[in-house]
Amino acid sequence: MSSGDLNRALAEAWRLPTFESDPEPLSALAEKIEDAPPPRPPDLPRELRRSAAAARAGSCAAGGGATVLPGQLVLERNPNALRILAREISACVLVSSTNGKTTTASMLAAILREAGLDVVHNRAGANVPAGVASALLEDRGEIGVFEVDEAWLPLVAAELDPGAIVLGNLFRDRLDSYGELEAIASAWEAMASRRRGTRLVLNADDPITAYLGRQTDARATFFGIADASVGLTGSEHAADAARCRSCEAPLDFETRMLSHLGHYRCDACGVARPAPDVGAQNVALVGTSGSSFVAEGAAPEPVRLQVPGIFNVYNALAAAAAAVALGVDRRAIRRGLSAFRPAFGRGETIRIGTTDLTVTLMKNPAGANASMRMLAGDGRRPLSLLIALNDGGADGRDVSWIWDADFELLAPRVGPVVCTGRRAEELALRLKYAGWPTARIGVERSIPAALDQALAPAPAALQVLPTYSVLLELYRELAERGLRRPFWA
């Protein structure tokens, strides 16, 4: 593949808002981009850097965060910009998964800063190429930590040539954009098979990501939850990966932690969960208050997280395993995780009057189930809830996934509930079928009005579960009310 062909392929990819549902172009593009060693392009022209700086200043002056615009401008004019900008840092790590990549990347950045490193990080969650380029244009540092959208990962990896890639999980998500799970899994396999010099940090409990280590086990670091006591008693309705990726036979699960994550084995071909290099023992999940665990292989003492839920234990393990792979001091790992505060919309709590409002993103069945499991373990009852469902491009046009989420789990616990967003009525219908008392369910499409309605009873705690585009609307509303800084700040 010539340099010109590569540039044209990348230029076309940068213009795409996302990949379409057919899985073949995604995996084919992953293979195509990796075929040739990248040429060494010249530096960015000074006038282009000045234009990017002006775009940043203009966006900030208009009240925006400039998390995408500068990078978008540069990539439109120079498709090699990411590769050029990557030369300005010594190393970089890419973090991707369906759920948890924002939190994992933020945790890893906190650990590396605790270790004394200057970190470049797309902290506001702009995980497309333009967002990564914007972060590189804005900051200078020794190491980059970039969360990357699952479908964009092969392209970004080809441009940045990362020293490590952290792959947390794959779940069904935005089927109208990405297609079935196999589309992303195939693209990741094509990418991993070609990146011989990159250390992979893989979730041993996810049969999809762990399979990548069978192709590249000499350079893989695995993490997982070893403590079976926090496993599920049965299988969740939303479990995805039920078959062995090697021989397609059904997997036998000894323990399920979340959806298809757990301890598994294929009796047909012998493929089994790899032994984690970094494993969680003595896991304690304390409702919405936090969690703790012993990170064997990463931290000398128990880690106490200020973020709750089993999904955040996985995020912390992923960050710890990446830090181990990078040779970070174990004490810095523990300090970084213990001091970590939740990223926006990922379990963040905001005080409004006498109410603690906690916002947890809900975008697919696996994530929704993890959140409801966390809320079910909270001793406070009844629960006050504001649940928001949109069908924007960032959410996925198809909202039928709500019927695969186990809302039934919270039926005995719910107090007043407000449904909001463009698909609020469908959400309310789903909750009715889940056995939630209809007399407690209100519907209000307007985000500001729904927030006021949910706060009106002055509950001690209000749990907010929004899809992605509603999350941004909610944070804009909170910023306008002076209750929180903009999410990119």
C-alpha positions in Angstrom: 0.0 0.0 0.0 1.6 3.3 -1.1 1.9 6.3 1.1 -0.6 8.1 -1.2 -3.1 5.3 -0.9 -2.7 5.2 2.9 -3.2 9.0 3.1 -6.4 8.8 1.0 -7.8 5.9 3.1 -7.1 7.8 6.3 -8.5 11.0 4.9 -11.7 9.2 4.0 -11.9 7.6 7.4 -11.4 10.9 9.2 -14.5 12.3 7.5 -16.7 9.4 8.6 -18.8 10.1 11.8 -18.7 6.4 12.5 -18.6 3.0 10.8 -21.7 1.5 9.3 -23.3 -1.8 10.2 -21.6 -4.1 7.7 -18.8 -5.8 9.6 -16.7 -6.5 6.5 -15.5 -2.9 5.7 -14.4 -2.4 9.3 -12.1 -5.5 9.6 -10.9 -5.0 6.0 -9.9 -1.4 6.7 -8.1 -2.5 9.9 -6.1 -5.0 7.8 -5.5 -2.5 5.0 -4.2 0.3 7.2 -1.7 -2.0 8.9 -0.2 -3.5 5.6 2.6 -1.0 5.1 5.1 0.6 7.5 4.1 4.2 7.9 6.3 6.7 6.1 7.9 9.5 8.1 5.9 12.6 7.1 7.3 16.1 7.5 6.4 18.3 10.4 3.1 20.3 10.5 3.4 23.7 8.9 3.5 26.5 11.4 0.5 28.2 9.8 -1.5 25.0 10.4 -0.5 24.9 14.0 -1.5 28.6 14.3 -4.8 27.9 12.7 -5.5 25.1 15.2 -4.5 27.4 18.1 -6.9 30.1 16.8 -9.7 27.5 16.5 -9.0 26.5 20.1 -9.1 30.1 21.3 -12.3 30.8 19.3 -14.1 27.7 20.7 -13.1 28.5 24.3 -14.2 32.1 23.9 -17.6 30.9 22.6 -18.0 28.7 25.7 -16.9 25.4 24.2 -14.1 23.1 25.3 -12.2 22.8 22.0 -11.9 19.1 22.6 -12.4 18.2 18.9 -12.3 21.3 16.6 -8.5 21.9 16.5 -7.7 18.3 15.7 -10.5 18.1 13.1 -9.1 21.2 11.4 -5.6 19.8 11.3 -6.6 16.3 10.1 -8.7 17.7 7.3 -5.7 19.6 6.0 -3.1 16.9 6.8 -4.1 13.3 7.2 -0.7 12.5 8.6 -1.2 14.9 11.5 -1.6 12.2 14.2 1.6 10.5 13.3 3.4 13.8 13.3 2.1 14.9 16.6 2.9 11.5 18.2 6.6 12.2 17.6 6.4 14.9 20.2 5.8 12.4 23.1 8.1 9.6 24.1 5.4 6.9 24.3 1.7 6.5 24.3 -1.0 4.0 25.6 -4.4 3.5 23.9 -7.4 2.4 26.0 -10.5 1.0 24.4 -13.6 -1.0 25.4 -17.3 -0.8 25.0 -17.8 0.2 28.6 -15.3 1.9 31.0 -12.7 3.3 28.6 -13.1 6.9 29.9 -12.7 5.8 33.5 -9.9 3.4 32.8 -7.9 6.0 30.8 -8.4 8.6 33.6 -7.3 6.1 36.2 -4.2 5.2 34.3 -3.4 8.9 33.7 -3.8 9.5 37.5 -1.4 6.6 38.2 1.2 7.9 35.8 1.0 11.4 37.2 1.4 9.9 40.7 4.6 8.3 39.4 5.9 11.7 38.4 5.2 11.6 34.7 3.8 14.5 32.5 0.8 13.0 30.8 -1.1 14.1 27.7 -4.7 12.8 28.0 -7.9 13.4 26.1 -9.6 13.9 29.5 -12.9 15.1 28.2 -13.6 11.8 26.5 -13.2 13.0 22.9 -12.2 9.5 21.7 -12.2 10.0 17.9 -9.1 10.8 15.9 -9.8 14.5 16.0 -10.1 14.4 19.8 -6.8 12.6 20.2 -5.2 15.2 17.8 -6.7 18.0 19.8 -5.2 16.7 23.0 -1.8 16.4 21.4 -2.0 19.9 20.1 -3.0 21.3 23.5 -0.6 19.6 25.8 3.1 18.6 26.0 4.2 15.6 28.0 6.3 12.5 28.3 3.6 9.9 27.7 0.1 10.0 26.1 -2.9 8.2 27.5 -5.7 8.2 25.0 -9.1 6.5 25.2 -10.2 5.5 21.7 -13.6 4.5 20.3 -13.8 0.8 19.6 -14.3 1.2 15.8 -11.6 3.9 15.4 -9.0 1.9 17.4 -7.2 0.1 14.4 -6.8 3.4 12.6 -5.5 5.4 15.6 -3.2 2.5 16.5 -1.7 2.6 13.0 -1.0 6.3 13.2 0.3 6.5 16.8 2.2 3.2 17.0 1.4 2.8 20.8 3.7 1.0 23.2 0.6 -0.6 24.8 -3.1 -1.0 24.0 -5.5 -1.7 26.9 -8.6 -3.7 25.8 -11.2 -3.8 28.6 -14.3 -5.5 27.1 -16.6 -5.8 24.2 -20.4 -5.7 24.5 -23.3 -5.1 22.2 -23.5 -1.4 21.6 -25.0 0.9 18.9 -25.9 -2.0 16.6 -27.1 0.5 14.0 -23.6 2.0 13.8 -21.2 -0.9 14.4 -23.2 -4.0 13.5 -23.0 -7.1 15.7 -20.2 -7.7 18.2 -18.3 -9.7 15.6 -17.6 -6.6 13.5 -15.5 -5.0 16.2 -14.0 -8.3 17.4 -12.8 -9.1 13.9 -11.2 -5.6 13.5 -9.4 -5.9 16.8 -8.1 -9.4 15.8 -6.8 -8.0 12.5 -5.1 -5.2 14.4 -3.6 -7.3 17.1 -2.1 -9.9 14.7 -0.1 -7.1 13.0 1.1 -5.1 16.0 4.0 -7.2 17.0 5.8 -4.5 18.9 2.8 -3.4 21.0 2.1 -4.8 24.5 -1.6 -5.8 24.8 -3.3 -5.5 28.2 -6.3 -7.8 28.1 -9.2 -8.6 30.2 -8.8 -12.3 31.0 -12.5 -12.6 32.1 -13.8 -11.5 28.6 -13.5 -14.4 26.2 -13.3 -12.0 23.3 -10.4 -9.8 24.5 -8.6 -12.8 26.1 -8.6 -14.6 22.8 -6.3 -11.9 21.3 -3.7 -13.1 23.8 -3.7 -16.6 22.2 -2.4 -14.9 19.0 0.2 -12.8 20.9 0.7 -14.3 24.3 4.4 -13.5 24.5 3.5 -9.8 24.8 0.2 -9.8 26.6 -0.6 -8.8 30.2 -3.9 -10.1 31.6 -6.1 -8.8 34.4 -9.3 -10.2 35.9 -11.3 -10.7 39.1 -10.2 -13.8 40.9 -12.6 -13.5 43.8 -15.5 -15.7 42.8 -17.6 -14.6 45.8 -18.8 -11.5 43.9 -20.0 -13.5 40.9 -23.6 -13.7 39.7 -25.8 -16.6 40.8 -27.0 -17.1 37.2 -26.6 -15.8 33.6 -27.8 -12.3 32.7 -30.3 -11.9 29.9 -27.9 -9.6 28.1 -24.9 -12.0 28.1 -23.2 -11.7 24.7 -20.2 -14.0 24.1 -21.5 -17.5 24.8 -19.3 -19.4 22.3 -15.6 -20.2 22.1 -13.8 -17.9 19.5 -11.4 -20.7 18.7 -13.9 -23.6 17.8 -17.4 -22.0 18.2 -18.5 -24.5 20.8 -20.5 -23.3 23.8 -18.4 -21.9 26.7 -18.9 -23.4 30.2 -18.9 -20.7 32.8 -17.9 -21.6 36.4 -18.6 -18.0 37.5 -20.1 -15.0 35.7 -19.1 -11.6 37.0 -21.0 -9.4 34.5 -22.7 -10.3 31.3 -20.2 -12.7 29.6 -17.3 -11.7 31.8 -16.2 -14.4 34.2 -14.3 -17.7 34.6 -14.9 -19.9 31.6 -13.7 -22.9 29.7 -14.4 -24.6 26.4 -14.7 -28.3 27.0 -14.5 -29.0 23.2 -11.0 -27.5 22.5 -9.6 -26.7 25.9 -9.5 -22.9 25.6 -9.9 -21.4 29.1 -9.6 -18.1 30.9 -5.9 -17.2 31.2 -4.5 -16.7 34.6 -4.4 -13.0 35.3 -1.1 -11.2 35.9 -3.1 -8.7 37.9 -6.0 -10.2 39.8 -8.6 -8.8 42.2 -9.0 -10.7 45.5 -11.0 -9.9 48.6 -13.4 -7.7 46.6 -15.9 -5.7 48.6 -18.7 -3.8 46.8 -20.4 -1.2 49.1 -23.5 -0.2 47.2 -23.0 3.3 45.7 -20.4 4.3 48.3 -17.3 2.7 46.7 -15.4 -0.6 46.6 -12.2 -2.2 47.7 -10.0 -5.1 46.6 -6.5 -6.5 46.8 -4.7 -6.1 43.4 -2.5 -9.2 43.4 0.5 -8.5 41.1 0.1 -4.7 41.2 -0.3 -3.1 44.6 1.2 -4.1 48.0 -1.8 -3.1 50.1 -5.6 -3.1 49.6 -7.0 -0.5 47.1 -10.0 1.5 48.2 -11.8 3.1 45.3 -14.0 6.1 45.7 -16.1 4.8 42.7 -18.6 2.0 43.2 -19.6 -1.2 41.3 -17.9 -4.2 40.0 -17.4 -2.5 36.6 -15.1 0.0 38.4 -13.1 -2.8 39.9 -12.5 -4.0 36.3 -11.6 -0.4 35.2 -9.1 -0.2 38.1 -7.6 -3.6 37.3 -7.1 -2.6 33.7 -5.3 0.6 34.7 -3.2 -1.2 37.2 -2.2 -3.9 34.7 -1.3 -1.3 32.2 0.9 0.5 34.8 2.6 -2.8 35.6 3.2 -3.4 31.9 4.8 0.0 31.7 7.0 -0.7 34.8 5.4 1.8 37.1 6.2 1.6 40.8 3.6 -0.4 42.7 3.1 2.2 45.4 2.2 4.8 42.7 -0.5 2.4 41.4 -2.2 2.2 44.8 -1.9 5.9 45.5 -3.2 6.8 42.0 -6.2 4.5 42.3 -7.1 5.5 45.9 -7.0 9.2 45.1 -9.0 8.8 41.8 -12.2 10.8 41.5 -14.9 9.7 39.0 -14.9 11.1 35.5 -17.9 13.2 34.5 -21.0 11.1 34.2 -19.3 7.9 35.5 -20.4 7.8 39.0 -19.8 11.5 39.8 -21.8 13.0 42.7 -22.9 16.6 42.6 -24.4 18.4 45.6 -27.6 20.3 44.8 -29.2 21.8 47.9 -29.7 18.9 50.3 -29.5 16.3 47.5 -26.5 14.2 46.4 -27.1 13.8 42.6 -25.1 10.8 41.3 -24.8 10.5 37.5 -23.9 7.1 35.9 -23.9 6.7 32.1 -26.2 4.0 30.8 -25.8 3.1 27.1 -26.2 -0.6 26.6 -27.7 -3.7 28.4 -24.4 -4.8 30.0 -23.7 -1.3 31.4 -27.3 -0.8 32.5 -27.3 -4.2 34.4 -24.1 -3.3 36.1 -25.5 0.0 37.3 -28.7 -1.6 38.6 -26.8 -4.3 40.4 -24.8 -1.6 42.1 -28.0 0.3 43.0 -29.6 -2.9 44.3 -26.8 -3.2 46.8 -27.3 0.3 48.2 -28.9 0.1 51.7 -31.0 3.3 51.1 -34.6 2.7 50.1 -36.6 3.6 48.3 -34.5 4.9 45.4 -35.2 8.2 43.7 -34.3 8.0 40.0 -34.1 10.2 37.0 -33.6 8.0 33.9 -33.0 9.5 30.4 -33.2 7.9 27.0 -32.3 9.5 23.7 -31.8 8.1 20.2 -29.1 10.4 18.8 -26.2 9.3 16.8 -24.0 9.0 19.9 -26.7 6.9 21.6 -27.7 4.6 18.8 -30.9 5.1 16.8 -32.2 1.7 17.9 -33.3 1.8 21.5 -34.7 -1.7 21.7 -31.7 -2.6 23.9 -33.7 -1.4 26.9 -35.7 -4.6 26.7 -32.5 -6.6 27.2 -31.7 -4.6 30.4 -32.8 -6.2 33.6 -34.8 -3.3 35.1 -36.8 -5.9 37.0 -33.9 -6.1 39.4 -34.8 -2.7 40.9 -38.6 -3.1 41.0 -38.8 -3.7 44.7 -36.5 -0.7 45.5 -37.9 2.2 43.5 -39.4 5.3 44.9 -40.2 8.3 42.7 -39.0 7.9 39.1 -38.8 10.5 36.3 -38.3 9.4 32.7 -36.9 12.0 30.3 -35.3 12.3 26.9 -36.7 12.0 23.4 -37.8 8.4 24.0 -39.1 8.9 27.5 -42.5 7.3 26.8 -40.9 4.1 25.6 -38.6 4.0 28.6 -41.7 4.4 30.9 -43.4 1.6 29.1 -40.4 -0.7 29.6 -40.3 0.1 33.4 -44.0 -0.7 33.6 -43.4 -4.1 32.1 -40.5 -4.5 34.5 -43.0 -4.3 37.4 -42.1 -0.8 38.5 -45.2 0.8 40.2 -46.8 3.0 37.5 -48.0 5.5 40.1 -44.4 6.4 40.8 -43.3 6.9 37.2 -43.5 10.4 35.7 -42.7 11.3 32.1 -41.1 14.7 31.2 -39.2 15.1 27.9 -37.6 18.4 28.8 -34.3 17.8 30.6 -34.5 21.0 32.8 -38.1 20.3 33.8 -37.3 16.7 34.5 -34.4 17.6 36.7 -36.6 20.0 38.6 -39.3 17.4 38.9 -36.9 14.8 40.3 -35.4 17.3 42.8 -38.8 18.6 44.0 -39.2 16.0 46.8 -35.7 17.0 48.0 -34.5 13.4 48.2 -31.3 12.8 50.1 -29.9 11.0 47.1 -31.0 11.1 43.4 -29.6 8.5 41.0 -29.4 9.7 37.4 -29.0 7.1 34.6 -28.7 8.9 31.2 -27.7 7.8 27.7 -24.8 9.7 26.2 -26.4 12.6 24.5 -28.7 13.3 27.4 -25.6 13.2 29.7 -24.2 16.1 27.8 -27.5 18.0 27.9 -27.7 17.4 31.6 -24.2 18.7 32.2 -24.8 21.8 30.1 -27.9 22.5 32.3 -26.0 22.0 35.5 -23.2 24.3 34.2 -25.8 27.0 33.3 -27.2 26.8 36.8 -23.8 27.2 38.2 -23.8 23.8 39.9 -20.8 22.4 38.0 -18.1 23.4 35.6 -18.5 22.3 32.0 -17.7 18.7 31.5 -14.5 19.4 29.5 -13.1 21.7 32.2 
